[in-house]
């Protein structure tokens, strides 16, 4: 069984997932959505299935009303792909994308190297695009990564695991990353030293 590459975005406003899916398609990943569901909580109460093609406004309205959105599908008609969108109690939007690494075995490791660097760079370019980055607080990438939002970046960092790339929104976060052996690979992009 393969692992999942997790891409996590914390933002001050809803991120239109169509932009992310379109960008993944441009990368040649051919995303096919199979199911759109909402739940009220992580006990899966009030599980509802929705039309496969909901507008960004409809999705945002669902999240604003307290629903958690679960989107599942396939990449290249074979490998699992999922998106989870939630609005946290503090009003921050939490968007999580999972990609089965069976498709790209060179992603199933804890470092960025010459075999997977272009993929990470392509995803970073999508995240740093104007449409997405204008509301972005923080983004991370890693295999089977764990991260929870906190108003204090040091707390986020110290309670996270398996993050190989951080995309930060301000320079205040730099000192924490430098202290913990991350190196700047591009403006606002920090990678775990290999």
N, C-alpha and C positions, 0 to 999 in steps of 0.2 A: 504494500500500500504506500502510495506517495504522500508527501506532505503538501500543505497549502502555502503559497506565497500570500502574505497579507499586506495590503496597502490600506493604511488608515489615514483618514483626513478629518481633522477637527476644524470647524469653520463657524463663522458668526451668522451665516445665512445658508440656506439650502443650496446644495451643489446639484446642478442638472446632470443626472447620470447619463442622459443621452449623449452629452459631450464626451464623457469618459468612454462609453461604449463605441461611439464613432471613432475616437482616437485609437482604441484597441483594434478595431476593424482595420484602420489604416496601417497598423503594425502587422497586419496579416493574421490576426487571431480569430477572425470570423465568429463573433459572439452571437449566439442564438438564445434568446430569452424563452424559457419554457413555462415559467410560473411566476406570478406576482401575488404575494400574500401579505396580509397585515395581521398583527397580533397586538394585544393590549399590554402584555408583559411577557417575561421570560418563562412563565408557566404555560404559555401559548393559549391563554384565555382569549375568547372571541376571535378565533382564527377564521379569517375570511379570504377567499380567493377573488382576485380582480382580473379585469381585462389585461391582456399582455401588453398593450400599448396604452399607457396612461400618460397624459401630458405632465410636464414638470410642475405646472400649477396644481394639478390634481394630487400628485405625489406629495408636494409641499403641504397642501391642505390636510392630507391624511396625517403627516408627521406633526403638523401644528396642532391637530386635534388629540394628540397623545398616542397615535398608533406607531408601531415599529414596522417598517417595511422590510420584507424579505423577498429578494428577487433571485431566482435560480435559473440556471441554464447550462449551456455547453459552449465550449470553445472548440472550433474545428470539428464540430459534431460528435466529439468523443469525451472531452475532458471537462470536469466540473468547474463551474464558475458561479460565484454568488456575490450578491451585494446586500448589505444590511444598512438601513438608514434609521437613525433614532435621534430624537431631540432630548438632550439631557435636561435635568432639572434646572440647571443654570442657564438654559437657553442655547447652549452650544450644540451644533449639529455634529453628529458622529456618523461618518460614512465609512464603511468597511467593505473592502473588495477582497475576495479570495479567489485564487487561481490555482488549480491543481498543477503541481510541478511535474507530474508524469509527462506532460507535454514537452517540458523543457527541463530535463534532468539536471542541467547545469545550474538551475536556480535552487535546487534542493541542497543547499549548503549554507553555512553561516557566514560567508564572506562574499564580497564583491570582487570578482577577478576578471581576467581577460576574456573568459568564456561567457560571462553574464553581464558585464559592464554596459554593453550597448542596450540591453533590455532595461536595466535600471535607469540608464540615462534617458531612454525614450519615455519611460513612465514619469520621470522627474520633469521632463519637458512638458508633458501633458498637465501635470499638477501645477507647474509654474506658469502655464498659459494665463493670459489676462483674465479670461472668463472664470477660471477656477481660483486663481491665486488672490484675486481682489478681496475675497472674504476668508481666505485661509489663515488659520492661526498656527497650524502645525500639521505635518504629514510624516508618516513613517512607512518603512518597508522592511520586511523580514519574513523568514520562513517560520511558521507557527509562532508568530510574535504575540506578545501580551502587552497591552497598554491601556491605561484608563486616564481620562482627562482629570486634571486638577488645575486650579488657578495659578499654582506655583509650579513653574517648569521643573525645578529641581525634584519636586515630588513625583512628577510624571516620569522623569528620567529614572529615578531611583527605584520606582515600582514597575518598570518595564523590563521586558526580556526579549531576547532574540531580535533586536532591532539592528539592521546593518546599515540603514540609511535614514537620516533625519532631514527633513526639509523644514526649515525654521522661518518664522515670519519677522523676527527682529533680532537685533544684535545682542540683546540681553541674554539670550540663550547660549551664546557662543562660549562663555567661560565654563559653563557646566560641561559642554561637549569637549572642550580642550582638556579639562581636568580628567576626563575619562577616555582618553586615547582615541578620540575621533578626529579626523582630519577633513579640512575643507576641500571638497573636490570641485566645487563650483560655487558661485554666489548663492548663499543661503542653503547649500547642500553639503551635508557632513556625513562621511562614511566611517564605519568601523575600520580601524587599522587591521590589515591582514597579517 
